[in-house]
Structure formats: structure tokens, C-alpha cells
Amino acid sequence: MKPTKNNLATDQVSFRTLLFFFLPLGLSASLVTISHVIINSTLARAPDPAIVIASYSVAMSIFALLERCAVILRQTCSTLVRDKNSYHLMRNVTLYVLGTIFLISLVIAYSPLGTFIFSTLLGVSGDMLKPTIDAYRVLMFVTIFSGIRCLYQGVIIFNLKTKWLTIGMVFRLTFMALIAWIVLLNDWVNHGYIGAYIFLAGMAVEALVSFLEGRFIVKKLPDKKKDHPIVSQSQIFRFYNPLMIASLIAVSLTPTINAVLGWSTKAEIAIASYAVALSIVHLLNSVTSYIHQIVINFYKQDKRAVFRFTLLVSFIPSVFLMIFAYTPIGIWIFQNIIGVSGELLDHSILALRFFVLFTLCFPWIDFSNGILMIRGQTKVMSFSQSGNVVAAVIALFILIFIYPSGGGSIGALAQSIGFLVELIVLLFFLNATSSNPKQIKFWRLKNIFKQWT
């Protein structure tokens, strides 16, 4: 029997290809968490660790908000850069974005607006205000290196050289550990900005590795690919801006949850248990946080292979979460590695159990977002993220009213509900639009899975 056109469009990508592309990405994402462990364990050895860690953490909350605008340069670049012309356009957009972020950072770091943000909006007390601002004045440079790193990682990922992300992360962690050792050896741990300097050094090293390999790849790109549609910076901004808005919407949820948990019966236990459980969930989900890159790079070649691979890896976070939440292994990890015990331990494990829905939805949200990126429908992500936040906040207020002694499990359940709503919104849009975004078809849900399988 002769192969049909349909046959030729499928089974072109082997599982081995997907696995060797994906493993370095998942590993590098997981290693990111270790960099924060290095910093926090270093700052914990300060003479007054509470103030030092708190000042660094508060500064990090503002840093994280602005860095999200830099991190999505990675997805933008891996989706749109295919030749030297589109690379130069992407590089110019990166300069605009990083320049704007840096100007905003300067205002926050050196003007009364920053004092207002840290003292009034974030509630930083007088004694801790200066150390917090000092830490932020270092962290604002980290964003620049993070943006450079993400630009060239986008080039690296599309050209299937994902091992360089792991290599860059190994260099970053090694250098950070070396700096931390020198700092501790000389007893220099007395300010939160010490952690910021360690972070800055590590990010600069990772950016250098990404830059060197990325530039090497760019030199081999064709000057202008004939069928590549990206010919102006406005096209890149039309792709980037909705991603940025969606990211900023998403990053607002955790501070909101922490604020509402402050109204619970035992606020400290609620906030701490939620934070501890969320840190475990982030570590587990990091393994699947690059599924969108699998979609971007291979979905058009072989939808079936990409779907089956996603189906296989999507259960990994949930399986490990169930082990941690329902077996003595989890109790041992919480007590001996994380260092929690007593009531905080009980509430942390309970919160972790309510995150199961979160881990089940997360890989498929990333998968769906990848499809939207290759279709150029990134505006949809703003709607889905908005649905996530609105649903989570509504659930949060209802749960805190009904069960004020629920602790961190309230935040975990509310966030899980938000992610479920986000996935439903994404499936609705994928269900309602064909490959032609202007053509609307209200199919039955099973037709989504037909096109994937």
C-alpha cells in the first residue's frame, strides 16, 4: 500500500529525538532551584539571618516581576528566529525590552517611588528598608544578564542544542558555590545584597555560556530564509506583548494568595506551609516546564509523537507528588532536607496533597500554550491567565470564609482551581479555532484529541 499524505505527515520524529531534546531542558529547569538553595543556605549563616534573608526575599519579589518580561524572550526567539535577518530584529527587540526594564529598575532603586513600593505596598519596616533597597540595586543587573541568556537560549533550543542549557547551568551553579564558599570563608555574610551578588555572578556566567554558543549558531544561519514571514520588529512585538501581559498576570497570584492567607486563623503557619509546599511543586513541575518547546520545535512535523511524549511525561510530577504527600518518604524529606516539623510539617503535607490537580493541569497548559505560540495566537494566553487568576482569587475568598483554619491547603486548592480553569479556557480556544485563526468552528472536545492523535 502506498503511503498517503496523512501517513507522511506523522511518525517523522522518534521518541529518542524528543527525549534527547527534552532531557537537558528539564534538567536545567530543575537545577535552577539549586541556585536559590545555595543563596538561602549562605544567607542563613549571617549573624542576623532573619533580616538578611527577608531583605533579599522582598527585593527578589520585585526582581521576579520584571524578570518575567526578560524570560519570555526565550520563547519568542525560539519561535520566530530562523535566519540572520530575524535574529537581528529579535536582538533589537531584546535591547528595547531590557533597556525599558533597566530604566524602571533605576526608578525603583533610586527614587522615592521605590521607597513607597517597598515600605507601603510590601510593608517593609524602617530597619529593613535600606538593606532591601541595597539588595535590589544589585538584582536589577541580574535581569540584564537573564535577558541576554534567554535570547541566545532561544537560538540554541530551536537548533536542538539543548545540552548547552544544562552545561550553562552547571557552570552557573559551580561558580555560585565557589563565590558562596569564599564569602563564608571570609565571614562576609552580613547583608542581603551578598545573596544578590552571588546570584548576579552565577547569571553572568550562564549568560556568557549561552552567548558564546548562541553566537556560534547564529553565524551558521542563512541571511534570509525565503519562506520565513518575520520581516519587521512590529511582528515580534505582536507576538511578545501578549506573552508579557500573560506573565505579569500570572506572577501577581502568589502575592495575592499570601496576602489573603494572612487573614487565616494561624497566618504564619498558613503562609509558611503554602510556601514550603509550593517550593516542592515548582521543583516537580520544572521537569515539564519546557513542553512548549517540544511543541514549538516538533509539533508541525509529528503531532502524534509530540502528544504521546507529553502524555508520558505529564504524569511524572503528579506521581512524585503523591509519593511525597502520602508516604513516609515525604515526611523524611520535609523533616531532614527542608527542615520543617510539628504543626508546620502537618500543614505542609496537607497543602501538598491539594496541589495534585495543579500538577496534572500544568503540563497540558504548557502544551496548549506551545500550540498557541506556533499559531501566533499568544493573545489567548492573556485570557487564560486572567481566568486562572480570577478563579483562584474567587476560590481563595470563598475558602478562607468557609474554612479559615485550613492553613496553606486553602492557597493550594485555590491555585489548583485556577489552573484547572486556565486549562479549560485554553481547550475552549483550541476547540473553537481551526489552523486558520479567522475561521471559527465549535467542535466537540473530542475533536481536539483527534487532531493530536
Steps between C-alpha positions, in 0.01 A plus 500: 500500500633839405550749783233768509560867555370446854754226567784716383403777742528274805754281675788708368645573845630216714450474876880499537524837320238654726659353811851624422360844417287513816727352769756785508216754514327325789829450683606864464157616625534275806854622568372860520352419841843399629635850434245642744589231753866610480405863565254432783733258677778762479283782636374273780851514650485877550516643856138615461362261237135609533566858381756393239278233342188717523664800331628278218162324460301823480742645243468174306120540481537822296789352300288194411221722368728684256709196411191327363505758220857391418446124531228487233758622249606134492164375368474794261845436354462122467168551319590786264876495427587289197761710314747781560246764403243384758781462756605863454137611538468287815825641637369855454175411677706351785696824534176701517350266759810483721554875471144565616531254788827660609349851498208380713747329733702820536187690600410236758854481637585871522176700531228556762272274292716202597481596867121519468480159330717324757371673814131555423402233247729224627496605867877515555581653839742790553794286617469265206428757231859599416634139484208408272566788260875424508427141398272616219768736366710190429215279378397747230820411311410130517200570275731626224709182500185290524363667185825444308500137613140447384558660158781259413334203670211551258744460209660198668168326566366534147825359362462197731818571700316477833796339679651850514224611738608231744867583447431868566308416816781276628751784449259738674453276806873423526591869492228591750616227739858627470396860575285382794795301639731804477237721665450258788875443538556874547190551716351757259137391542349805669262649240228375264690644204762226550242253370426736212869513405519119502193487275644766268829313462324173418264659248788682327687170454192325360436795266861481376470128418168558319644799312808312376305199375210710370729729298672195351160368383388840366805516272377183327146628440401605146484874437132490404285190493268521200180376665554662843232768562678704772621818330435777755534572871127573525429133421722394788334745739155373395615154611690616810256750655215254576755260652628781721151597614413136574820457702438813705144384572627159610773636728244707693323194641750380762524838681118513501476154654756591766304817584169314540662219701602773743133514605490131598486373858874431518643731236867411546434126471269551201746716303802286589332166420374634167849627413666171596251290301520736201880472495467121466239538226719743306788254520283215370332708229834632378552164329206573268539878472659474154228294332407811299846479339429142391181630338670801338777292347329171407119535498476594131716202409321238703197587712447143613854453632492829690161419656609152607825631646311769694253239624786289630693774683192688624440251780854516643441803731168361628645156574788646700266742677277209607806318634612807697147577629382151598808298600765519776749607230334841490509539877872416500569754224305774678673432834858431392550694177257792526520515879134534601331319786198502729190693393679656202587152374138383524364806319772482232415139415127582494565795267712276277208258460276778370760583232441170314248665266757775436765249386250314280397819317839671470659285222189529280482875551860521379416268209200716400705819532757350264228446236383859542859621451551316173162631380593854605192518726681613815220747586297200614749445782402832657139378519596162642733653761231749596255213542754324720551800729130593524394142577780454756421826680126424513573150632747647749246740653231231517736249664643747752142593600378140528814344648724769657710240685587312179855637490709471183258245351263791428760663276589166340139412415423852374807499273413153372149616413652796316720272290204274419305803375801614295521159333125505425530845341794385286316186388199712410709724273679203344161339453349812348773591249634303210852539360356813340451734801232698314289193445290406805371149545330388821607139491439244765786467749598157370599659168795668675636160589433374148733763356766414762482123461 
